């Protein structure tokens, strides 16, 4: 019995590990809305993470009117957790609609990447990186402040 309790507590501690400043992000690869792979690399400066449709809409509003390649020029990528979306809805409606966006959306279909980065459901998590190491993290709940933060990044 003690072994089971110890094992459960150990697993809970592992899964509840919050990402700390100074920690290196574990590598991952996701497909975007065009089924093109993207792997986390040392050149990435900002990782934007949305856990819900609300977060996705916030990113969409912040990037409205921006030219194609805007995020890439700022060495930023956007990851959307679509794991809770029914697969038929995502394949027939959501992902095809995302192909009209002027920016790349990395799709976390199984919540295997987004789950590594704790944050609020309705906001967008901003992870600032330096050669793959976390230097700053913050959350945005308004499109205007997210847009201003993105504009502050030198292209």
C-alpha positions as CSV (number, residue, x, y, z in Angstrom):
1,X,0.0,0.0,0.0
2,X,2.8,2.4,0.9
3,X,4.5,1.7,-2.4
4,X,1.2,2.6,-4.3
5,X,0.8,5.8,-2.4
6,X,4.5,6.7,-3.1
7,X,4.2,5.9,-6.7
8,X,1.0,8.0,-7.1
9,X,2.5,10.9,-5.4
10,X,5.6,10.6,-7.5
11,X,3.6,10.6,-10.7
12,X,1.5,13.6,-9.6
13,X,4.7,15.5,-8.9
14,X,6.0,14.7,-12.3
15,X,2.8,15.8,-14.1
16,X,2.4,19.0,-12.1
17,X,5.9,20.2,-12.8
18,X,5.7,23.9,-13.7
19,X,8.1,25.2,-16.3
20,X,10.7,27.4,-14.6
21,X,12.7,30.3,-16.0
22,X,16.1,29.0,-16.9
23,X,14.8,25.6,-17.9
24,X,15.4,24.2,-21.4
25,X,12.3,23.2,-23.3
26,X,12.1,19.5,-24.3
27,X,12.1,19.0,-28.1
28,X,8.9,18.3,-30.0
29,X,7.5,18.3,-33.5
30,X,4.0,19.2,-34.6
31,X,2.2,19.5,-37.9
32,X,0.7,22.8,-39.0
33,X,-2.6,23.4,-40.8
34,X,-1.0,22.4,-44.1
35,X,0.4,19.1,-42.6
36,X,3.9,20.5,-42.7
37,X,6.1,19.6,-39.7
38,X,7.7,22.1,-37.4
39,X,10.3,21.1,-34.7
40,X,11.2,23.3,-31.8
41,X,14.6,24.7,-32.4
42,X,17.1,27.0,-30.8
43,X,16.2,29.9,-33.2
44,X,12.7,30.3,-31.7
45,X,12.3,33.5,-29.7
46,X,8.6,33.3,-28.7
47,X,6.3,30.4,-28.3
48,X,2.6,31.3,-28.2
49,X,0.3,28.6,-26.7
50,X,-3.5,28.5,-26.8
51,X,-5.4,25.8,-24.9
52,X,-8.9,26.7,-26.1
53,X,-10.9,28.4,-28.9
54,X,-10.9,31.5,-26.8
55,X,-7.1,31.6,-26.8
56,X,-7.0,30.9,-30.6
57,X,-9.5,33.8,-31.2
58,X,-7.3,36.1,-29.1
59,X,-4.2,35.2,-31.3
60,X,-6.3,35.7,-34.5
61,X,-7.5,39.1,-33.3
62,X,-4.0,40.2,-32.4
63,X,-2.6,39.1,-35.8
64,X,-5.5,40.6,-37.8
65,X,-4.2,42.6,-40.7
66,X,-0.7,41.4,-40.4
67,X,1.1,40.2,-43.5
68,X,2.0,36.6,-44.1
69,X,5.3,35.7,-42.4
70,X,4.7,38.2,-39.6
71,X,5.3,35.6,-36.8
72,X,8.2,34.0,-38.6
73,X,9.9,37.3,-39.0
74,X,9.8,37.7,-35.3
75,X,11.0,34.2,-34.7
76,X,7.6,33.3,-33.1
77,X,5.3,30.3,-33.5
78,X,1.7,29.6,-32.4
79,X,0.6,26.3,-31.0
80,X,-3.1,25.5,-30.7
81,X,-4.4,22.7,-28.6
82,X,-7.2,21.1,-30.6
83,X,-7.3,17.8,-28.7
84,X,-10.8,18.5,-27.3
85,X,-12.3,19.3,-30.8
86,X,-14.1,16.3,-32.4
87,X,-11.9,14.9,-35.2
88,X,-14.7,15.3,-37.7
89,X,-15.1,19.0,-36.9
90,X,-11.4,19.6,-37.0
91,X,-10.8,17.8,-40.3
92,X,-13.9,19.1,-42.1
93,X,-14.3,22.7,-40.8
94,X,-11.7,24.0,-38.4
95,X,-8.4,23.0,-40.0
96,X,-9.5,24.0,-43.6
97,X,-10.6,27.4,-42.2
98,X,-7.2,27.8,-40.6
99,X,-5.6,27.5,-44.1
100,X,-6.9,30.9,-44.8
101,X,-5.0,32.5,-41.9
102,X,-2.0,34.6,-42.8
103,X,0.1,32.8,-40.1
104,X,1.1,29.3,-39.3
105,X,-0.8,27.3,-36.7
106,X,0.9,24.3,-35.1
107,X,-1.8,21.8,-34.2
108,X,-1.5,19.8,-31.0
109,X,-4.1,17.2,-31.8
110,X,-3.4,15.1,-28.7
111,X,-2.4,17.7,-26.1
112,X,1.1,16.2,-25.8
113,X,2.9,19.5,-26.2
114,X,0.6,22.1,-24.8
115,X,0.1,20.1,-21.6
116,X,3.8,20.7,-20.9
117,X,3.2,24.4,-20.4
118,X,0.7,25.3,-17.6
119,X,-1.5,28.3,-18.0
120,X,-5.1,29.6,-18.1
121,X,-7.6,28.0,-20.4
122,X,-8.9,31.3,-21.9
123,X,-5.6,33.2,-22.3
124,X,-2.5,32.9,-24.5
125,X,0.7,31.8,-22.9
126,X,3.8,33.7,-24.1
127,X,7.1,31.8,-23.6
128,X,10.2,33.9,-24.4
129,X,13.1,31.7,-25.3
130,X,16.9,32.1,-25.7
131,X,18.4,29.1,-27.5
132,X,15.6,26.9,-26.3
133,X,15.8,28.1,-22.7
134,X,12.9,29.8,-21.0
135,X,13.8,33.4,-20.1
136,X,10.3,34.8,-19.5
137,X,6.7,33.7,-19.4
138,X,3.4,35.7,-19.2
139,X,-0.2,35.3,-20.2
140,X,-2.3,37.6,-22.4
141,X,-6.1,37.9,-22.1
142,X,-6.5,40.9,-24.5
143,X,-5.6,41.0,-28.2
144,X,-4.4,44.6,-28.0
145,X,-1.7,43.8,-25.4
146,X,-0.7,40.6,-27.2
147,X,-0.4,42.6,-30.5
148,X,1.7,45.3,-28.8
149,X,4.0,42.6,-27.3
150,X,4.5,41.1,-30.8
151,X,5.2,44.5,-32.3
152,X,7.9,45.0,-29.8
153,X,9.8,42.1,-31.2
154,X,12.3,43.2,-33.7
155,X,11.8,41.5,-37.1
